[in-house]
Amino acid sequence: MKEELGILIKAQYPLIHLVTPEEERAEAEISRIASNSKEHRKRIYVWTVTHGIVEYDQPRQVTQHNTVSPESALEWVVRQKESAIYIFKDLHPFLDGAVVTRWLRDAIASFKGTDKLIILMSPILQVPIELEKEVVVLDYPLPDLQELNQVLSSQLQRSRGQRLETEAREKLLKAALGLTKDEAEKVYRKAYLKSNQLSESEVDIVLSEKKQLIRRNGILDYIEEDETLNSIGGLEELKLWLRQRSNAFTERAREYGLPQPKGMLILGVPGCGKSLIAKTTSRLWGLPLLRLDMGRVYDGSMVGRSEANLRNALKTAESISPVILFIDELDKAFAGGAGSGDSDGGTSSRIFGSFLTWMQEKTSPVFVMATANRVERLPGEFLRKGRFDEIFFVDLPTLAERQDIFRIHLGKRRPETTRFDLEQLAKVSDGFSGAEIEQAIIAAMYDAFAQDREFTQLDIIAAIKSTLPLSRTMTEQVSALRDWARQRARPASASVAEYQRLEF
């Protein structure tokens, strides 16, 4: 992206929107590009609403008179004859006004045949319709490992010249990926002050800063899960698929010639462990798990804000990759996404299109793990081959899987489970999902607790018989989902034949 910025400047593109929160770093890069110009060094001017126009690297007191307002600043720029780069910081709040937009268009028109250009620098992307054909938008990248290495080396020099082993240095650098240069400097300094050293032991301190970054984002949640795949009953085919890809994001996999996995979609009956699979995969693969809350993405307070929310969330996920991006109940998040123009002014449609484009074009190691209950609500574009690496269908648990589920949930609550007849419990709970089995055990425990005694097999059976499972209240919906999945999705359970024979 830095190379692209240099090419655009040399090609005399008149208007560039550089999206970044790192003003100093971006300014330094622009200065480097301007200094390396073969023709002659371009002068750089910077505008802010607090100081007006100031020449870059000059004292702030040396300002151009009467250039605090954006209109007067743009008028001053138009009058200049010399070759220069004009950086306007945080101009986006003023772009709603017709006057500022008109001045920008006039400035662009006056730049023809000159070597002048304007760079809009802001962490928020906001482009008026009038400028869409004129502006080139660039996302300025966060520091890479090489830049972070310089930050870390500077901190080590200040830390009495401490030396680091190669492996420890690599872990500290990778832990800081996704942070700005300023954030990395602060967290390395914080880690040193806490432990009076920088070593592999301080990686957790650096990672804690990354969690703060995600919390500040407001759209993503950082999920930490203690459960493992062993806490999920059945679904052996799905578990095998995940275990085979546990090292998919390593350099060894790249050297072998394997592409990075894109993602997976898990369809199925509610309460059958789809969300838990996503959470436990994070621990299996040793990757952070971020949940994308689509409810927070949709922000009706400002036109275009929802698209910006999604873009920022995806950019954050990419910045700390490799990572698992978890979207629960995808069918609700994008229901009707392809035709929402009448209901919400097309916001859902634009969000849907932006997300599909990102999934198709992303090169960063972000593994999208999505779940859905209602396949008929999903736009067909999501189900096209190649969008996900695999589509799994999670059905109601079989007899053997129900035994496994009872053993897991009883084992969590009592160290000794031999007094329970798991086979009988599995037979009685035919048609129950894993979540319904767990709730039956909890209901039995509450009944026994109220009577001040230990719960028994009969308590669980009574709780099961008093429960009407979802498979009976939503028979048509579950049958339709099964019919669809039989030819289009891969069964998550071990035996395909058994899956195809399943009946209520």
GITA-V569059 format. One record per residue. N is the residue number from 1. RES is the residue in three letters. PHI is phi in degrees with one decimal (NA if undefined). Layout:
n = {N,N}
res = {RES,RES}
phi = {PHI,PHI}
//
This chain:
n = {1,2,3,4,5,6,7,8,9,10,11,12,13,14,15,16,17,18,19,20,21,22,23,24,25,26,27,28,29,30,31,32,33,34,35,36,37,38,39,40,41,42,43,44,45,46,47,48,49,50,51,52,53,54,55,56,57,58,59,60,61,62,63,64,65,66,67,68,69,70,71,72,73,74,75,76,77,78,79,80,81,82,83,84,85,86,87,88,89,90,91,92,93,94,95,96,97,98,99,100,101,102,103,104,105,106,107,108,109,110,111,112,113,114,115,116,117,118,119,120,121,122,123,124,125,126,127,128,129,130,131,132,133,134,135,136,137,138,139,140,141,142,143,144,145,146,147,148,149,150,151,152,153,154,155,156,157,158,159,160,161,162,163,164,165,166,167,168,169,170,171,172,173,174,175,176,177,178,179,180,181,182,183,184,185,186,187,188,189,190,191,192,193,194,195,196,197,198,199,200,201,202,203,204,205,206,207,208,209,210,211,212,213,214,215,216,217,218,219,220,221,222,223,224,225,226,227,228,229,230,231,232,233,234,235,236,237,238,239,240,241,242,243,244,245,246,247,248,249,250,251,252,253,254,255,256,257,258,259,260,261,262,263,264,265,266,267,268,269,270,271,272,273,274,275,276,277,278,279,280,281,282,283,284,285,286,287,288,289,290,291,292,293,294,295,296,297,298,299,300,301,302,303,304,305,306,307,308,309,310,311,312,313,314,315,316,317,318,319,320,321,322,323,324,325,326,327,328,329,330,331,332,333,334,335,336,337,338,339,340,341,342,343,344,345,346,347,348,349,350,351,352,353,354,355,356,357,358,359,360,361,362,363,364,365,366,367,368,369,370,371,372,373,374,375,376,377,378,379,380,381,382,383,384,385,386,387,388,389,390,391,392,393,394,395,396,397,398,399,400,401,402,403,404,405,406,407,408,409,410,411,412,413,414,415,416,417,418,419,420,421,422,423,424,425,426,427,428,429,430,431,432,433,434,435,436,437,438,439,440,441,442,443,444,445,446,447,448,449,450,451,452,453,454,455,456,457,458,459,460,461,462,463,464,465,466,467,468,469,470,471,472,473,474,475,476,477,478,479,480,481,482,483,484,485,486,487,488,489,490,491,492,493,494,495,496,497,498,499,500,501,502,503,504}
res = {MET,LYS,GLU,GLU,LEU,GLY,ILE,LEU,ILE,LYS,ALA,GLN,TYR,PRO,LEU,ILE,HIS,LEU,VAL,THR,PRO,GLU,GLU,GLU,ARG,ALA,GLU,ALA,GLU,ILE,SER,ARG,ILE,ALA,SER,ASN,SER,LYS,GLU,HIS,ARG,LYS,ARG,ILE,TYR,VAL,TRP,THR,VAL,THR,HIS,GLY,ILE,VAL,GLU,TYR,ASP,GLN,PRO,ARG,GLN,VAL,THR,GLN,HIS,ASN,THR,VAL,SER,PRO,GLU,SER,ALA,LEU,GLU,TRP,VAL,VAL,ARG,GLN,LYS,GLU,SER,ALA,ILE,TYR,ILE,PHE,LYS,ASP,LEU,HIS,PRO,PHE,LEU,ASP,GLY,ALA,VAL,VAL,THR,ARG,TRP,LEU,ARG,ASP,ALA,ILE,ALA,SER,PHE,LYS,GLY,THR,ASP,LYS,LEU,ILE,ILE,LEU,MET,SER,PRO,ILE,LEU,GLN,VAL,PRO,ILE,GLU,LEU,GLU,LYS,GLU,VAL,VAL,VAL,LEU,ASP,TYR,PRO,LEU,PRO,ASP,LEU,GLN,GLU,LEU,ASN,GLN,VAL,LEU,SER,SER,GLN,LEU,GLN,ARG,SER,ARG,GLY,GLN,ARG,LEU,GLU,THR,GLU,ALA,ARG,GLU,LYS,LEU,LEU,LYS,ALA,ALA,LEU,GLY,LEU,THR,LYS,ASP,GLU,ALA,GLU,LYS,VAL,TYR,ARG,LYS,ALA,TYR,LEU,LYS,SER,ASN,GLN,LEU,SER,GLU,SER,GLU,VAL,ASP,ILE,VAL,LEU,SER,GLU,LYS,LYS,GLN,LEU,ILE,ARG,ARG,ASN,GLY,ILE,LEU,ASP,TYR,ILE,GLU,GLU,ASP,GLU,THR,LEU,ASN,SER,ILE,GLY,GLY,LEU,GLU,GLU,LEU,LYS,LEU,TRP,LEU,ARG,GLN,ARG,SER,ASN,ALA,PHE,THR,GLU,ARG,ALA,ARG,GLU,TYR,GLY,LEU,PRO,GLN,PRO,LYS,GLY,MET,LEU,ILE,LEU,GLY,VAL,PRO,GLY,CYS,GLY,LYS,SER,LEU,ILE,ALA,LYS,THR,THR,SER,ARG,LEU,TRP,GLY,LEU,PRO,LEU,LEU,ARG,LEU,ASP,MET,GLY,ARG,VAL,TYR,ASP,GLY,SER,MET,VAL,GLY,ARG,SER,GLU,ALA,ASN,LEU,ARG,ASN,ALA,LEU,LYS,THR,ALA,GLU,SER,ILE,SER,PRO,VAL,ILE,LEU,PHE,ILE,ASP,GLU,LEU,ASP,LYS,ALA,PHE,ALA,GLY,GLY,ALA,GLY,SER,GLY,ASP,SER,ASP,GLY,GLY,THR,SER,SER,ARG,ILE,PHE,GLY,SER,PHE,LEU,THR,TRP,MET,GLN,GLU,LYS,THR,SER,PRO,VAL,PHE,VAL,MET,ALA,THR,ALA,ASN,ARG,VAL,GLU,ARG,LEU,PRO,GLY,GLU,PHE,LEU,ARG,LYS,GLY,ARG,PHE,ASP,GLU,ILE,PHE,PHE,VAL,ASP,LEU,PRO,THR,LEU,ALA,GLU,ARG,GLN,ASP,ILE,PHE,ARG,ILE,HIS,LEU,GLY,LYS,ARG,ARG,PRO,GLU,THR,THR,ARG,PHE,ASP,LEU,GLU,GLN,LEU,ALA,LYS,VAL,SER,ASP,GLY,PHE,SER,GLY,ALA,GLU,ILE,GLU,GLN,ALA,ILE,ILE,ALA,ALA,MET,TYR,ASP,ALA,PHE,ALA,GLN,ASP,ARG,GLU,PHE,THR,GLN,LEU,ASP,ILE,ILE,ALA,ALA,ILE,LYS,SER,THR,LEU,PRO,LEU,SER,ARG,THR,MET,THR,GLU,GLN,VAL,SER,ALA,LEU,ARG,ASP,TRP,ALA,ARG,GLN,ARG,ALA,ARG,PRO,ALA,SER,ALA,SER,VAL,ALA,GLU,TYR,GLN,ARG,LEU,GLU,PHE}
phi = {NA,-65.7,-62.6,-62.3,-61.2,-61.8,-65.2,-63.6,-65.7,-68.4,-82.2,61.9,-67.8,-75.2,-140.3,-124.8,-105.0,-100.3,-91.1,-166.5,-90.6,-98.5,-65.7,-61.3,-65.5,-67.7,-61.7,-62.8,-67.7,-63.0,-61.6,-63.9,-64.0,-64.7,-71.6,-90.6,-62.7,-68.8,-70.9,-164.0,-69.1,-80.9,-78.9,-121.6,-118.8,-122.1,-110.5,-135.6,-70.7,-91.1,-123.2,73.5,-91.4,-131.2,-71.7,-59.9,68.7,-111.7,-57.0,-64.0,-67.7,-85.2,-103.8,-80.4,-63.6,55.8,-122.1,-70.5,-72.9,-62.6,-63.9,-68.2,-65.7,-67.5,-62.2,-62.8,-60.4,-60.8,-73.9,-71.0,-103.5,-79.4,-70.2,-162.8,-112.0,-113.4,-96.9,-108.5,-90.9,52.7,-84.1,-57.1,-64.5,-94.4,-75.9,-72.1,-83.1,-65.7,-66.8,-64.1,-62.2,-65.5,-64.6,-62.8,-67.1,-64.3,-62.3,-60.2,-63.6,-74.5,-78.8,-61.2,83.9,-115.6,-114.1,-116.5,-154.0,-113.5,-115.8,-86.6,-117.2,-164.0,-77.7,-114.5,-90.2,-144.8,-121.9,-63.9,-56.9,-63.2,-106.2,-59.0,-82.8,-102.3,-100.2,-110.9,-100.1,-128.8,-92.8,-74.0,-70.3,-71.1,-57.7,-88.7,-60.9,-65.0,-67.5,-65.2,-62.8,-65.4,-63.7,-63.8,-63.2,-62.6,-66.2,-65.3,-65.2,-72.3,-94.4,57.3,65.3,-59.8,-104.1,-123.8,-67.9,-56.9,-66.8,-66.3,-62.3,-62.5,-67.8,-65.9,-70.1,-66.8,-66.0,-91.2,-57.6,101.8,-93.0,-72.7,-60.8,-65.1,-63.3,-64.2,-59.2,-67.7,-73.7,-66.6,-66.5,-63.5,-61.9,-68.4,-66.3,-71.1,-116.2,60.9,-165.7,-122.7,-149.6,-60.2,-67.1,-92.0,-60.1,-62.8,-66.2,-66.5,-64.5,-63.6,-67.4,-66.5,-64.4,-62.7,-58.4,-69.6,-63.5,-66.7,-58.9,82.3,-104.0,-106.8,-117.8,-89.7,-107.0,-113.6,-123.6,-87.9,-70.4,-115.2,-59.9,-67.1,-87.4,-111.7,-81.1,73.5,56.1,-65.3,-63.9,-66.4,-62.9,-61.9,-58.9,-69.4,-65.0,-64.8,-108.3,-65.8,-112.7,-68.8,-103.1,-87.6,-64.4,-61.1,-66.6,-65.9,-63.3,-72.9,99.2,-82.3,-75.9,-73.3,-60.3,-88.1,165.1,-146.1,-115.2,-111.8,-98.4,163.7,-70.0,-55.9,85.7,-104.9,97.1,-62.9,-67.3,-66.2,-59.6,-60.6,-69.2,-75.7,-62.0,-56.6,-72.1,-61.5,-87.5,68.8,-118.6,-63.3,-117.4,-113.3,-99.5,-89.9,-89.5,-66.9,-62.5,-78.9,-64.7,-76.4,-121.9,-87.1,-74.4,-151.2,-63.2,86.2,-68.2,-62.2,-62.8,-65.9,-60.1,-63.8,-61.2,-67.4,-64.8,-67.7,-65.9,-64.2,-60.6,-65.3,-68.4,-110.2,-65.2,-71.9,-155.7,-101.5,-103.6,-101.7,-120.8,-85.8,53.3,-58.2,-62.5,-78.9,-66.3,-120.1,-60.1,72.3,-59.8,-81.0,-148.0,-104.2,-60.0,-76.8,-85.2,-137.9,69.8,87.6,-60.8,-60.0,-64.8,-69.0,-61.5,-59.4,-64.2,-64.0,-68.7,-61.5,-61.6,-62.3,-61.2,-72.6,-101.9,-62.5,-114.5,-75.4,-77.2,-108.4,-92.4,-87.1,-117.2,-120.3,-122.7,-153.5,-106.0,-117.8,-66.1,-69.2,-86.0,-78.8,-59.6,-58.8,-61.7,-69.2,-94.4,-65.1,-59.7,101.6,-68.0,-116.6,-65.8,-155.2,-114.5,-104.5,-113.1,-102.5,-94.2,-59.6,-65.3,-74.9,-57.7,-64.5,-69.2,-65.4,-58.9,-61.1,-65.7,-61.3,-61.8,-65.3,-72.4,-69.5,-65.3,-69.8,-106.6,-140.5,-67.3,-117.6,-118.7,-67.4,-75.6,-99.2,-90.2,-65.4,-65.1,-63.7,-60.7,-64.6,-68.9,-67.1,-95.2,-57.1,90.0,-88.8,-85.7,-61.0,-65.0,-69.8,-64.6,-61.7,-66.8,-65.6,-64.0,-63.8,-62.8,-63.3,-65.8,-64.7,-61.6,-69.3,-62.2,-63.4,-99.4,57.9,-148.4,-80.1,-77.7,-128.1,-57.5,-64.8,-61.8,-66.6,-61.7,-62.7,-65.9,-64.7,-69.7,-89.5,-107.8,-99.7,-71.2,-60.2,-62.9,-101.3,-80.5,-127.6,-57.4,-64.4,-64.0,-66.4,-63.4,-64.0,-64.9,-63.7,-60.7,-65.6,-72.3,-58.4,-106.6,-119.5,-131.6,-92.7,-68.6,-80.2,-81.7,-66.6,-104.2,-63.9,-61.4,-66.1,-60.6,-72.5,-87.8,-59.9,-135.3,-71.3}
//
